[in-house]
Amino acid sequence: MEAKIFREIIQRMDIPCLILEGNVVRFANSSAEGALKRKLIGECIGEEVLQSRTPFLEWRSFEVDRYRIYLGLDVSEIHRLRGELEKRKEFFATATHEIRSATNSILGYLALYVDGEIKLAHKELAEKAYSAALKLSALVNDLLDYVRIEEGTEELKLEPLKVNTLLHAIVEDLKGYAFRKNVRINVLPVAEHIKIIGDRKAFSCVMRNVLDNAIKYTSIKERGEKSVKVSFAEGKEMLCIKVEDTGIGIEPERLPHLFEVFGSYSPEGTGLGLAISKKFVELMQGEIAVYSAGPNQGTTVMLWFRKAEE
């Protein structure tokens, strides 16, 4: 009777439990069989085998008379937190390196002037110092945005936004940049009355990042048409904004990592643009995806936003 009650109690335990006599399993509750994906009674099994088959569990054991009892403790959350910690360490290490690199460039150019080796009017070095300062400023701003989003202190004001008005203002600002890069931008018309739910600043940040990338990676294409097209697809509840370019494309193995911090790094960018864009889009309850058939096949970015009620 006592053995029956004991078995029933163990069977109701949420954590995996095994009772072995020698190396032979005499009892295994459903949690243990579920974790190991098999029936275990009568099977010979050792601690090394247990650990190799269930890397997300940490097995603790103790002896009672001639029996050894194993309890499996779920450590998947610990592993997840360790992984997050490693990502954060890598993030700050990369960010620190980029800040130091840009700062050293600025200091190096200015040191030449301070030491009297060049005149401040030296155009080429002044342009290099200015370019490095711009990159440093952009990196710091992106870092601040990313940290605020991660910490949940970035508050968005969600309201109806007129897509046509906002998007055309952004494109107008970028036309000079596109012209210098020899890239043509074509924005297909969208009905003036269509509105989405979003934050004005966040929407502008996302679209600038996406269009800036499209122009930049199209401009460095060696031959062929260099163009960026913006089109729209209207659903019942969502509006899709599609940005297609004829640029250098993306290798298939890189696609899953584009939204990671510094996953889309380029010498001209900060490596945070797409990571910030994805977080902003999600905060606006939308979605973003990137597609490419491969190198020199162009890239398509699709963004979905909730439509505002008319």
N, C-alpha and C positions, 0 to 999 in steps of 0.2 A: 504493500500500500504506500509506504514512504517512498519507495523508488518510483512508483507511478506519479506521485505528486511532484517529486523532484524533476522528473522528465517533463511534466506538463509546465512547470515553472520555467525551465530552460527553453522549452519550445516557444514560449510566449516572449522570450527576450528579444529585443530589437537588434541586438548585436550578434554576429555569428559566434556560435559556441560548438566546440568539438570535445569529445571525451575519448581519450585513447588509452588502451591497455597495451603497453609496449609501444609498437608502432602501428597497431591495428585500431581503426576507428570503431568504437562501440556505440557511440551516439553522435548525431549531428542534427542540430536544429535546422529549420527551413531557411533561416538567414544564412547559415554556413553553406548549405547546399545551393542556395541561390547565388552566393558570391563565387563559389567554385564551379557552378553550372553543371553539377552532377550529383548522383547518389554516392554517399561516402561510406556507409556502414559496411564494415568488413574490409575496407581498403587499407593497404599499408601506405602511410604517408608521414613525411618528416617536416620539420619546421622550414627547411630550405625550400621544399616543394611548395608549401603553403605560401611563403612569401613571394616566390617567383610567379605563382598563378594569380595572386591577388596583390598587386603592387600598391593598390589604394588602401590596403589594410595593414595595420601593424599588429602582429600576433603576440599576445602576452600569455605566459603559461605558468601554471603552478601545479604542485602534486598533492593528491589526496589519496593516501594509502597506495595502492598499486596503479592508480589512474593518473594520467596527466591531462589537465583541462586547459584548452586553448580558447582564448577570447580574442576576437578580431576587432580592433578599434579602427574606425574610419579616419584616415589621415588625408583624405583627398582635399579637404579644405586647407589643411596645413600646407600641402604641396601647392595648392592654388595661390595661397598667400606668399609662399616663397617665390613662386614664379612672378607674381606681381612685384615683389620687392626687387627681384633681379631686373625686371623691366624698368623699374623706376631708377635703379642704380645706373643702368645702361643709358637711360634717357638723360639723366643729369650729367653723366660723364660726357656724352656726345654734345649736349647743350653747352657745357663748360668749355669743351674744346672749340666749338664754333665761335663762342664769344671771345675766347682768348685769341683765336686766329684773326678775327676781324679787328680786335683792339690792337693787337701787335702790328697789324698792317698800318693802321692809322698812326700809331705812335712812331713807327719806323719812318714813314714819310714826313711827319712833322719834325722828327729829330734831325733830319737832314737840313730842314730850314732853320731850326733853332741853333744848330751847330755852325750855321753860316755856309754850308756846302752848296746850298741852292737858294734861289730867290723864291719867295712865295708865289710870284707870278709864273713860275714854271708850270705851264698848263697841264702837261701829261701827269706829273706827280700829284698836282692838286686834284685832278680828276680821279686818280686812283684812290687818294685819301677820301674824297667825297663819296666814291662808290662803296668803299669799305665802311664808311660811317652810315650810309643808307642801309647796307645789309645788316649792320649791327643793330640799328634802330628797328628794322623789320623783325629781326630775330627776337629782340627783347619784347616787342609788342606781341608777337605770336606766342612767346613763352608765357607772358602774363595772361593772355586769353586762354591758353591751354590749361594753365594751373587753375584759373578761376572756374573753368568748366569742370575740371576734375574734382575740385573741392565743392562744387555745387553752389558757388557764390556768384556765378554769372546769371543774373536775372534777366530774362527776356520778356519783352512786352508784346504779347501775341495780339495781333489786331488784323483787320482786313487790309491787304496791300494790293494796289493796282499793279499787276505784273508788267503791263505794257509801259507804264510811266517809269517805273524803277529800272527795268531792264534796259530800256533805250537810253536812260541817263548814264548807266554804267558803260554801255557800248560806246556812247559818244566820248566818254572819258578815255576809253582804251583805243579809239580809232587812230590817234596820233602814234601810239606805241606800235599798233599793228602796221601802220603805214611805214614806219621806220624799219620794221622787220620784214616788209614786203609780203604781208599776209592780208588777204581780203576777208572781211567779215560780212556775212549775210544773215540778217535777222528776218525770218518769215513773220508775217503779221499775225497777231493774236487779237481777239476781240477786246475793245477798249473796256468793256464792262467787267471782264473776268478779274476776279480778286482771289487771293489765297490768304490763308491764315499764317501769319509769320511775324517775325520781328524785323523791323526795317534795317537795323544795323547788321544783324546776323545774316539776313538774306543778301544784302549787298556784299558782305564779306565772302559768303559762299560763292556767289556768281562771279565776283572779281577773281577769286582764286581759280575757279574752273576755267574762265575765259583767258586769264593770264597764262595758265598752263597750256591751253590749246594754242594760243598764239606763239608762245615760246618754243614748244616742241614741234610746231609746224615750220617755224622760221629756220630751224637748223637742218631741215630736210634738204638734201643736196640737189635734187631735181624733181620736176613734176609740179603739179598744181599745188599752190599753198593757200588754202582757204579754211575758214571756220564758219560753220552754219549752225544757227540756232533755230530750232523748230519746236512746235508744241503739239501735244495730244491731250484732248480734253475728255475725261471720263465723268461718270456721274458724281463722284465725290472727290476725285483727285485731278490735279493738273500735272502733266509730265512736261518738263523742259528738257529737250535733248540738245546737247552740244556736240557736234561732230566736227572733227578736224581731219585733214589729209596729211598729218605729220608722220613722225618717225615710228609711231606705234609703240607697243609694249610687249616684251617677251612674256609668254604664258606663265612662266614660273614666278614672275614679279607681281602679277595681278592680285593674288591673295594678300599681298603685303603692302599694297599702296596706301591703305588707310592707317597703317601703323606709324607711330612717331618716327620721323626721319626715314620712313620706308620709301618715300618718293623724293629723296634728297637729290638736288642738282646744284651745281656751282653757283647758279644765279638765284636759287631759292633758299628757304630756311629749313625745308624738310618737314614742316609742320602744317602746311596749307591744307592738304587733303584730310589730315587727322582732325584738324579744327573744323573743317567743312562738314565732315561726317557727324561730329558731335553737335554742331549747330543745327544741321538738318534734323537729326533725331530729337533735339530739344523742341523743334517746331513740329514734331510728330510726322515727319516725312521720311523719305528714304533716298539714298544715293547709291549708284552702282557705276562701275567703269568696265567697259568692254573694249577689246582690241583683238584683231585676227592675228597679230604678230608684228614683228619689225617691218617698218615701212608700209604698214597697212592702215595707218590712221588710228584714232582713238575716239570712242563715243562715251560721253558721260550722260547718264540719265538721272534726273532729279524729280521726285514726286512730292508735291505739296498738297495739303488739304485745301479744297476750295471753300471760300467763304459763301455764306448764303446770300443770294441776291435780294 
